[in-house]
Amino acid sequence: MKKSRAVTALVGVAAMVAATVPAAAPASAAPLGCQFSTPNLKWKASISNTAAYLNPAQWSAKYWHDTPTPVILTQVTSGANIAIADGNFGNVTFDGATRSGVDQTQAPSCASTGYWATGVVTWWNRYFTDDYSGQKKLSVMVHELGHALGLGHESHSSCSSVNIMETGTYQRYDVCGKYAPQAADINYVNALY
């Protein structure tokens, strides 16, 4: 009887220690070093070609909203933290970009607090994406919203390891078919918020 109580007490202490030690951020997390101060975010569509881009914009926000994270993305018409937009940047090296809400030619600025200093605009580069399927557009925007949430790029060669934050759309979508946040992406967001 004494041995049983000692084992029960030891298990109880181990459980208390495990419960009080905070979970470490994933070892391979690639944070940008900046994020929003709250996971309760508002987004708006700033889309010129609504027929081709509004649906992927809405689904991109929904995919992040529906993850098991604290992130809540609510669509609004004004007062948004994030704008989802389509524009033609020409034949450059990207099919999507995350920019400042003030100067859309610049990356968003991070305050000394580690939070975005301004709103963020996530863009499709229509030079490339006008020829993409709806699901491939979705892959680009879910990736860009990941940047807005504070995630950086990752690079993996195996499709089983590829996350939505994989650097290139070719590897992420064309080769691996990823268009929604993966478990590692979700873990990274949970570590930030």
Stockholm file with secondary structure:
# STOCKHOLM 1.0

chainA/1-193         MKKSRAVTALVGVAAMVAATVPAAAPASAAPLGCQFSTPNLKWKASISNTAAYLNPAQWSAKYWHDTPTPVILTQVTSGANIAIADGNFGNVTFDGATRSGVDQTQAPSCASTGYWATGVVTWWNRYFTDDYSGQKKLSVMVHELGHALGLGHESHSSCSSVNIMETGTYQRYDVCGKYAPQAADINYVNALY
#=GR chainA/1-193 SS CHHHHHHHHHHHHHHHHHHHSCCCCCTTCCBCSCBCSCSEEEEEEECSCHHHHHHHHHHHHHHHHTSSSSCEEEECSSSCSEEEEEECCCSSSCSEEEEESSCTTSCCCBCTTSBBSSCEEEEEEHHHHTTSCHHHHHHHHHHHHHHHHTBCCBCCSSTTTCCTTBSCHIIIIIITCCCSCCHHHHHHHHHHC
#=GC SS_cons         CHHHHHHHHHHHHHHHHHHHSCCCCCTTCCBCSCBCSCSEEEEEEECSCHHHHHHHHHHHHHHHHTSSSSCEEEECSSSCSEEEEEECCCSSSCSEEEEESSCTTSCCCBCTTSBBSSCEEEEEEHHHHTTSCHHHHHHHHHHHHHHHHTBCCBCCSSTTTCCTTBSCHIIIIIITCCCSCCHHHHHHHHHHC
//
